[in-house]
Amino acid sequence: MKRLIERSRSVGEVLRWVTQNPGKVSASHYPIALHKLGQLLQQQPGPPMGAGDGRGPAGQVLEQPEFHALCQAIVSGCAKFDNFSIVNCLYAAAALGLPGESPLVRVLEDESRSRLGRFNQKDVSMVFSSEANNKALEAIFSSQLFYENRQERFIRSMAEWLPRKAENLTPYTMALIAKYVARHRLREPRLLDTIANFLLKRGEQLDSKVIQKLVFPFSRMNYRPSNHGELFPKLEAILEQKAGSSPLATVNILMSMFQLSHFPQSVLHQVFSPAFITNVMSSPYALIVRRYLSLLDAAVELEFREYSGPRLDPRYRVLMFEHALTADEANRKYRRGLVAEALRQLVGEECYRQDEVLPPGYCTDFLLWINHSGTVLPLSRVPAASRAPPAMSPATVSLRSSVLALTSELQDFAPFAPETPSSPPGPRESGRAGRVVLSVNDKWHYCQNSDILVGSRAMRDRHLRLLGYCLVQLPYTELEKVSGIEEAKHYLRQKL
């Protein structure tokens, strides 16, 4: 039967084979028949396939009794079909141009949603490539299976049709799409600009919690949307009105804008006001807000020096992170371990620190002091004067005084430590030491299929440089080519 359908030369022939031989037709034959019908209709002249309004060959086929009999057979039996047949029938129906409200498409979509947890990745991708209405998209992006897997084929097609359908989507559905784009670090300009246009048109009707979900992909992908000249001022105006209604969402939106080097002054006046601070400090999420506000305050000090409004009270300042992230350590154990061993053999354990957290709370992989002659200095013998950031501006001096109060155990090592008497430097230690951070950058530090750092990582690097550190990047694309300890030592020697 499969060969007979595939060799058919006309629409009528396909329909006859399927409808007149029900005993010989299995579930796997139905998608083959639908696909063949689509191919034959493409070859016929007339209006586009799937017009479905009675015009030309396509419309005529959809109205034929034999075609309705074929659809009814699929509707009646699809509950017993295997996953492969369900997926392929839905995909073929979409390619054929059947309207979303048709009984066949509705039944296939419902059956597909009920089986999402049992579909493999290929099945999921095909299902999602064939559905594009609001209800279907909501089901798609709510699926944990889909959320956890990057569907390249679907994303490419979605970038084509989403701009046309965005106006008919609900904020909830668009927020799910934004979450997926951010989760997989998809720096696809057409998708991001579509989200930005949706936000620009609908922003006033959205609450802060939805806005933060729609804004997050831009900072995550370190991407300024093409309409940012209109969007950012509008977001500022919305935040001014809604800042107190959802403090955590407000702070999250601010963080996204800061990562994109945009600093809304009027909103900062609100979030650093005593009323806002009192409100958040009595809430269940007080600690996380304090961490974000502390980082925002440091960013203002470093990047927005013309700001003259209220600032975060020093008693509320904390480190953004107090220790290296466990997830990072687990995910990059091999590459970091190779670098650590190569560094140990190259310069000695006393000449570097690993997993150091530097104010205002940035985790670093490896920290070294190197003088102008290129010598790596033992940390215990680094002159105190060399620990201070070079050419400190008044803003950095102020930041130094604030971060000193954050944690006493970091003071002996932090670049902001107060100068203390130390033994005279040896002959090889003379001159100012350069503070060097080695950054092991893994895949999740970059946008997908890109060498562009995600927004949080990019802001971290900006701030460390402004604080006087020299950053040496060790991207995973380079480390993957390093084999063995000797190659790793040679690689690090070149980098340093």
LOBAKOL-613122 format. One record per residue (C-alpha): residue in one letter; x, y, z negated. Coordinates in pm, whole numbers, plus 50000, padded with zeros to 5 digits. Last residue first. Layout:
N
AXYZ ...
END
This chain:
496
L549895353246963 K548045338647258 Q551155323547417 R552245307747088 L548705295147039 Y548705276947374 H552155261947315 K551055249646973 A547875234747119 E549855217447394 E552085202047127 I549105191846914 G547275172147177 S545245181347483 V544215217247548 K541795220447840 E538745221747612 L540465249847421 E540335272547727 T536615268847795 Y536025269047418 P537215305047401 L540145313947172 Q539815351747136 V542565371846966 L541105401246778 C543375428546640 Y541845441946321 G541655478946237 L538155482846096 L536905494746435 R538215462246583 L536335442046321 H533185462146394 R533265456446766 D533935419146718 R530975415546483 M528775434746725 A529705411147009 R529065380746790 S525605393046695 G524785401647056 V525755368747219 L529135369547393 I529155371747773 D531265344647940 S528165329048094 N526465295748159 Q524205301347858 C525025332747663 Y528135328747454 H528825321447085 W526815289247119 K529475275147349 D532325278947100 N534515308747028 V537425301346794 S538375336346683 L541945343546568 V541955375546364 V545175395746354 R546145423046107 G549175441446245 A551935447345989 R553585481245954 G557335481445958 S559835460545765 E559055423945713 R562105408445878 P564515427045651 G562545417245340 P559805439345205 P560295454744864 S558325436844592 S554825449544539 P553125477244346 T549405478644423 E547535495844704 P543825491644678 A542375463144885 F540505473645199 P542325448845422 A540945421545197 F543395397045046 D543835406544684 Q540425423044686 L538505392644800 E538035378644448 S536565411244327 T533525411544549 L531325439644675 A532825469644503 L535725471744742 V533175472445024 S531995507044930 S535385523544896 R536525508845226 L533405520945400 S534145556345286 V537715553345412 T536365539645739 A534135570045783 P536965593745692 S539025577845969 M541725552345897 A544735554346125 P545765518346063 P543545496945838 A545145491245497 R546965458445439 S550275471745564 A550585495345271 A550385465445036 P553495450345191 V552865414445307 R554795390645085 S552035367344968 L550615366445319 P553765351945467 L554455373745771 V554155363246136 T557025380046321 G556205397546647 S558665426246608 H555795449746531 N554715429246231 I552155401146229 W549625394945951 L547305365046001 L543605356145967 F541985324546099 D538345315346159 T536635347246049 C533255351445882 Y531965387145872 G530535400145546 P530995437945534 P533695429845440 L535865400545552 V534995364145492 E538015341445533 D537485307245687 Q541225300645722 R544105321145588 Y547465323745755 C551195325945685 E551555303845376 E550455272945568 G553375275045810 V553795294446136 L553715268646418 Q553075236346230 R550205251446035 L548885269446344 A548815236846540 E547015219946251 A544455247946224 V543895249546602 L543265212146621 G540905213546324 R539025242846475 R538525223346796 Y537425191646619 K535225207146353 R533305229746588 N529755219446507 A530305210446142 E532175242546056 D529665264146241 A526755247846063 T528385252645723 L528805290045783 A531925304245624 H531295320845290 E529585351045135 F527705362445443 M526155396945489 L528155408545187 V526175428944936 R525225465544891 Y522315472944657 R524355491444394 P525895512944668 D522495529144746 L521895525145118 R522175557845305 P519985588645348 G520405610345657 S523505625445816 Y524095603246117 E526885617046337 R529095587746242 F526925561946412 E529405534246491 L531455526246182 E529485540745893 V526145533046060 A527325497346116 A528245494445746 D524735505845651 L523205481245896 L525275453145739 S524125463045391 L520535466145512 Y520715431045658 R522105415745339 R519675435145120 V516795423345341 I517955387145296 L518095391544920 A514715408944881 Y512735382445070 P510305375444784 S509515412844754 S510335436844470 M513515448844636 V511625454944960 N509245481044818 T511855498944610 I514095501644918 F511275515545132 A510315541644871 P513925551344798 S514525559145171 F517145538845359 V514505522245577 Q512735555045646 H515655577445741 L516955548545950 V513725549446148 S514295585846239 Q517885579046347 P517205550846591 F520715537046659 H521205518646989 S524455499447025 L522725467547152 Q523545450146824 F522065480446651 M518775475646838 S518525439346729 M519365448746371 L516665475446375 I514115449946492 N515135426546209 V514885454845954 T511365463046069 A510355426346064 L511575423745704 P509745455445602 S506335445745745 S503805473545687 G506415498645572 A508025505045911 K504715506546101 Q504425542846208 E508125550346246 L508565515846398 I506125523946678 A507895556646760 E511285539346761 L509945511546983 K508765537947230 P512175554447230 F513755520247305 L511345510747583 E511565541247807 G515345542547860 H515455505047798 N513505498448120 S516245477548284 P516555456447971 R519775460147768 Y521215425347731 N523445411747453 M521665378447498 R520585376347133 S520045413747128 F517585412447418 P516045379247307 F515135394646964 V512865422047096 L509845399747166 K510045381846831 Q510545414746645 I507505429246823 V505305400346707 K506185406246341 S505855443946382 D502205442346488 L501245445946851 Q498645469646999 E501065498647039 G503625476447214 R501395464347497 K502805481847803 L506435485247689 L506455450647533 F505175434347851 N507785453648049 A510525441347812 I509335405247835 T509405407748214 D512855423648199 L514125394147996 L512675368548238 R514045386148546 P517405392348380 E518045355448295 R520485354948004 L519115322247867 R520575317947519 H518685285247466 R516875296347150 A516535331947280 V514655321547595 Y512535297447391 K511615323847135 A510785348547410 I508475322947572 L506745317047239 A506385354647191 M504825357247537 T502275330747440 Y501395348547116 P501195382347290 T498585367347524 L499345362747892 N497305378648170 E499685407648229 A502655383748247 K501365364048546 R503205381348830 P506425386448634 L506265349548524 W506255335648879 E509875337148994 A511685335048660 M509375305948581 S510775286448878 R514335289448753 I513265282248395 F511395250848500 R514355236648686 E516755243948402 Q514605228848128 R516675234047813 N515625209047550 E514615215547189 Y511655237547274 F510295212347525 L510235184047273 Q508915207147002 S505955216147224 S504585250547138 F506215264047455 I504265240647678 A500955242847495 E501005280747511 L502045278847875 A499085256247951 K496605279547785 N498015309847968 N498165293548311 A501405280848469 E501395243048480 S503245223248753 S506805230948645 F505855222148288 V504795187348384 M507915181448592 S510225193148313 V508455171548056 D508745140548272 K512475146748322 Q512995151447948 N511205119447846 F507535120447755 R506265104247436 G505795135547226 L504125153247516 R501485126147549 S498365144947436 R499505174947639 S499775153547953 E496275139247909 D494805173947872 E496705186248178 L495595156248387 V491955160948285 R491985198148363 V493765193048698 L491255166848815 P488205185848692 S489225217148889 E489735248248675 G493465250648755 P492775252449128 L494295225049345 G497245238349545 L498655205549673 A501885212849488 A499915215949163 A498075183249232 A501395166449314 Y502915177248980 L499835165748793 C499785132148971 N503535128348916 V503285134148543 I500355110648496 S501985083448709 F505285085148516 N503505084648181 D501675052148257 F498035054148364 K495305040548136 A493885074548040 C494195083848409 G491535059248524 S488345078948556 V489985111848652 I492225094648909 A489275076549069 Q487275108749067 C490045126949254 L490155100149526 A486355100549557 H486455138349590 F489005134249871 E486775109050045 P483785132550015 Q485735160250199 E485705194650037 L489415196149949 V490225185750304 Q488255214550457 G489965240350236 A493375227850344 P492465225650714 G491255261550754 R489165283050521 G486945264850276 D487985285349973 G490675262149835 A493575283149957 G495645252749862 M497785252350172 P498225286350327 P495745295550602 G495925276650935 P498285253851122 Q498915218150999 Q502375205950887 Q501925217550530 L498665197950518 L500515165950602 Q503075170950324 G500405179050067 L498365148550161 K501475127350125 H502085140849774 L498505133349673 A498745097849812 I502055091249636 P500565105049313 Y497685080049347 H499765049449438 S501475046349097 A498125040248925 S497405009649143 V495445006949469 K494854972049608 G491384966849458 P490315001849558 N490924995249931 Q488545018750112 T489365049749907 V493155048149921 W493785036650279 R490945058450412 L492185089950239 V495665085950381 E494325079950734 G492065110350715 V494965132650620 S496905121450926 R500055102551025 S500145076650747 R503555060350699 E503815069650330 I500325056050259 L500985022850435 R504365019150267 K502875023849921 M500005000050000 
END
